[in-house]
Structure formats: C-alpha cells, structure tokens
Amino acid sequence: MDRFANQRWLRMAILFAVVYPVVGITFAALANPSASNEMRITWRLAAWLISAAAFAAHVGYEHFRLRSSPLRAALHVSVAVALGAFALAVWVNVHAHWGASSHPSPLAPLALVVFPAVTGVPAFVVALVAVAVLARLRRRSQ
C-alpha cells in the first residue's frame, strides 16, 4: 500500500514537472510575435496564472487526496517545480545551441543548476505554509 502511495505522488510530480515548462515555452512563443507590449505582458501573466493554478492544484492533491503531512507535501510539490525548472533549463540550453543565435551565452549551462534552485526552494516554503494552513483549518473545522 505504501509503495502505491509513493508511485502516486511521483506520477503527479512528473505530470506537474511537465506542465510548468510546457506552459512557459508555449506562452513565451505566443508572447514573442505579439506586436504590442501589452499583449506580451498579457501572455506572460496568463502563463504565471496557469502555473500558479497548477501549483495550487498540486498542493491540494497532496493535502486532500494523498493526505500528506505538510513537510512531505511541500517536498513533493517543490520536487515537481524543480524538475520543471530543470526541464526548462534544458530547453534553454538546447534552444541556445540550435537556435538562431550564433553566440550562445557561456553561462547557459549554469541554468541547469540555478533554475531548479531558484524555483524549488521558494516553492518548498510556499507549499509548506499553504499545506500547514490547510491542515490547521481542517483540524479547526473538525
């Protein structure tokens, strides 16, 4: 039973890890050809909102469906965010290498470490606070 629960959280973490870069890459592609600055801002805001909704859905899944402890839920959610950021960093490196740029940045490989750290750590903190609040509200209502 415990092994099955481990597989469920991992499958969901991988699913959300795919969602984040897909949303980011798709909306960045939609924002680039836009003529106006307002449209670029709108597309980027939409990407942030969809990513925030995915994050909230993942937090909710961990808390309500899997009934994970706040620490474990925050770890699972932050792993998904960090994996998604790593996938995005891989895309940035591939795009820089194969893209139109004749001089890719020598710092691009650094993104493979920086992206997951810069997103995973804050995601852990936010998820930990969110799940702790949800757990406290659940205890209070019972």
VEXKE-963949 format. One line per 8 residues: number of its first residue (from 1); their letters; for each residue x, y, z of N, C-alpha, C. Coordinates in steps of 0.2 Angstrom, whole numbers. Example, Ala and Ser with C-alpha at 12.3 -4.5 7.8 and 13.67 -1.06 7.14 Angstrom:
# residues 2
1) as) 66:-28:39:62:-22:39:66:-16:39 ~ 64:-11:35:68:-5:36:64:0:39 .
This chain:
# residues 142
1) mdrfanqr) 4:-6:0:0:0:0:4:6:0 ~ 10:6:4:14:12:5:18:13:-2 ~ 20:8:-5:23:8:-12:19:11:-17 ~ 12:10:-17:7:13:-22:6:20:-20 ~ 6:22:-14:6:29:-12:12:33:-15 ~ 18:30:-14:24:33:-17:24:34:-24 ~ 21:29:-28:20:29:-35:15:35:-37 ~ 10:36:-33:5:41:-35:8:48:-34 .
9) wlrmailf) 12:49:-29:15:56:-28:20:57:-34 ~ 24:52:-35:29:53:-40:26:54:-47 ~ 21:50:-49:17:51:-55:15:58:-56 ~ 12:61:-51:9:68:-51:14:73:-51 ~ 20:72:-48:26:76:-48:28:77:-55 ~ 29:71:-58:31:71:-65:26:74:-70 ~ 20:73:-69:15:77:-73:15:84:-72 ~ 16:87:-66:16:94:-65:23:97:-67 .
17) avvypvvg) 28:92:-67:35:94:-69:35:95:-77 ~ 31:92:-80:30:93:-87:25:99:-89 ~ 20:100:-85:16:106:-86:19:112:-86 ~ 24:114:-81:27:120:-80:31:122:-86 ~ 36:118:-89:39:121:-94:35:121:-101 ~ 30:117:-101:26:117:-107:22:124:-107 ~ 19:126:-101:16:132:-101:21:138:-102 ~ 27:137:-99:31:143:-100:34:144:-108 .
25) itfaalan) 35:138:-111:38:138:-118:32:140:-122 ~ 26:138:-121:20:139:-126:19:147:-125 ~ 18:149:-119:16:156:-119:22:161:-121 ~ 28:159:-120:33:163:-122:33:163:-130 ~ 31:158:-133:31:158:-140:25:162:-143 ~ 20:162:-139:14:167:-140:16:174:-139 ~ 20:175:-134:21:182:-132:26:185:-137 ~ 31:182:-140:36:184:-144:34:188:-150 .
33) psasnemr) 29:185:-154:27:188:-160:22:194:-159 ~ 20:194:-153:15:200:-152:18:207:-154 ~ 14:211:-157:16:217:-159:16:222:-153 ~ 12:222:-148:12:227:-143:15:224:-137 ~ 17:228:-133:20:227:-126:15:224:-122 ~ 9:227:-122:3:225:-118:1:217:-119 ~ 1:215:-125:0:208:-127:5:204:-124 ~ 12:206:-124:17:202:-122:16:201:-114 .
41) itwrlaaw) 14:206:-111:13:206:-104:7:202:-102 ~ 2:202:-106:-4:198:-105:-3:191:-106 ~ 1:189:-111:3:182:-112:7:179:-106 ~ 12:183:-104:16:181:-98:12:181:-92 ~ 8:185:-91:3:185:-85:-1:179:-85 ~ -4:177:-91:-8:171:-92:-3:165:-90 ~ 3:165:-92:7:159:-90:8:158:-83 ~ 9:164:-80:10:164:-72:4:162:-69 .
49) lisaaafa) -2:164:-71:-8:162:-68:-9:154:-69 ~ -8:152:-75:-9:145:-76:-4:141:-72 ~ 2:143:-71:7:139:-67:5:140:-60 ~ 2:145:-58:0:146:-51:-6:141:-49 ~ -10:141:-54:-16:136:-53:-14:129:-53 ~ -9:127:-57:-6:120:-57:-2:119:-50 ~ 1:124:-48:4:124:-41:-1:122:-36 ~ -6:126:-36:-12:126:-31:-15:119:-31 .
57) ahvgyehf) -16:117:-38:-19:110:-39:-15:105:-36 ~ -8:105:-37:-4:100:-34:-4:100:-26 ~ -4:106:-23:-4:107:-16:-10:104:-14 ~ -16:105:-17:-22:102:-15:-23:95:-16 ~ -20:92:-21:-19:85:-22:-15:82:-16 ~ -10:85:-15:-6:82:-9:-9:82:-3 ~ -13:87:-1:-16:88:5:-23:84:6 ~ -27:85:1:-34:82:1:-34:75:-1 .
65) rlrssplr) -30:73:-6:-31:67:-9:-26:62:-6 ~ -20:64:-6:-15:59:-3:-14:60:5 ~ -17:65:8:-16:67:15:-9:67:17 ~ -5:70:13:2:70:15:3:75:21 ~ 8:74:25:10:79:30:12:85:27 ~ 12:91:30:14:97:27:21:97:24 ~ 26:94:28:33:93:26:33:89:19 ~ 30:83:20:30:79:14:27:82:8 .
73) aalhvsva) 21:85:9:18:88:3:22:94:0 ~ 25:98:4:30:103:2:36:100:-2 ~ 38:95:0:44:92:-3:42:89:-10 ~ 36:86:-10:34:83:-17:32:89:-22 ~ 29:94:-19:27:100:-24:34:103:-26 ~ 38:104:-22:44:108:-24:49:103:-28 ~ 48:97:-28:52:92:-32:49:93:-39 ~ 42:94:-40:39:95:-46:41:101:-49 .
81) valgafal) 41:106:-45:43:113:-48:51:113:-50 ~ 55:110:-46:62:110:-48:63:106:-54 ~ 60:100:-55:61:96:-61:58:100:-67 ~ 53:104:-66:50:108:-72:55:113:-73 ~ 58:116:-68:63:121:-70:69:118:-73 ~ 71:112:-71:77:109:-74:75:108:-82 ~ 69:105:-83:67:104:-90:67:110:-94 ~ 65:116:-91:65:122:-94:72:124:-96 .
89) avwvnvha) 77:123:-91:84:125:-92:87:121:-97 ~ 85:114:-98:87:110:-103:85:113:-110 ~ 79:115:-110:76:118:-116:80:125:-118 ~ 81:129:-113:85:135:-114:92:133:-117 ~ 95:128:-115:102:126:-117:101:124:-125 ~ 97:119:-126:96:117:-132:94:122:-137 ~ 89:126:-135:87:132:-140:93:137:-141 ~ 97:138:-136:103:142:-137:108:139:-142 .
97) hwgasshp) 109:132:-141:114:129:-145:111:128:-153 ~ 105:126:-154:102:125:-160:98:131:-163 ~ 97:136:-159:93:142:-161:97:146:-166 ~ 94:152:-167:97:157:-172:103:160:-170 ~ 104:160:-163:109:164:-160:116:161:-162 ~ 120:165:-165:127:162:-167:132:162:-161 ~ 130:165:-156:135:166:-150:131:164:-143 ~ 129:158:-142:126:156:-136:130:159:-130 .
105) splaplal) 126:160:-125:129:163:-118:133:157:-115 ~ 139:158:-113:143:153:-110:140:151:-103 ~ 136:156:-100:133:155:-94:126:150:-94 ~ 124:149:-100:118:145:-101:118:138:-97 ~ 123:135:-97:124:128:-94:122:129:-86 ~ 124:135:-84:123:137:-76:115:137:-75 ~ 111:138:-80:104:137:-79:102:131:-76 ~ 105:125:-78:104:119:-76:104:118:-68 .
113) vvfpavtg) 108:122:-65:108:122:-58:104:127:-55 ~ 104:133:-58:101:139:-55:94:139:-55 ~ 91:137:-61:83:137:-62:80:133:-57 ~ 82:126:-56:79:122:-50:80:125:-43 ~ 86:128:-42:87:130:-35:82:137:-34 ~ 82:141:-39:79:147:-38:71:146:-38 ~ 69:141:-41:61:140:-41:60:134:-35 ~ 64:129:-34:62:124:-30:62:126:-22 .
121) vpafvval) 67:130:-20:67:132:-13:61:137:-11 ~ 59:142:-15:53:146:-14:47:142:-14 ~ 47:137:-19:41:133:-20:40:129:-13 ~ 45:126:-10:45:122:-4:42:126:1 ~ 45:133:2:42:137:8:35:139:7 ~ 33:140:1:26:142:-1:21:136:0 ~ 23:130:-2:19:124:-1:19:122:6 ~ 24:123:10:24:121:17:19:126:21 .
129) vavavlar) 19:132:19:15:137:23:8:135:21 ~ 6:134:14:0:133:12:-3:126:15 ~ 1:121:15:-2:115:17:-3:115:25 ~ 2:119:28:1:119:36:-5:123:37 ~ -7:128:33:-13:132:34:-19:128:33 ~ -19:124:28:-24:119:26:-25:114:31 ~ -20:112:34:-20:107:39:-23:110:46 ~ -21:116:47:-24:119:53:-31:121:52 .
137) lrrrsq) -33:123:46:-41:124:45:-45:118:46 ~ -42:112:43:-45:106:44:-46:104:51 ~ -41:104:55:-41:102:62:-46:107:66 ~ -46:113:64:-51:118:67:-58:116:66 ~ -60:114:59:-67:113:57:-69:106:60 ~ -65:102:62:-67:95:65:-69:95:72 .
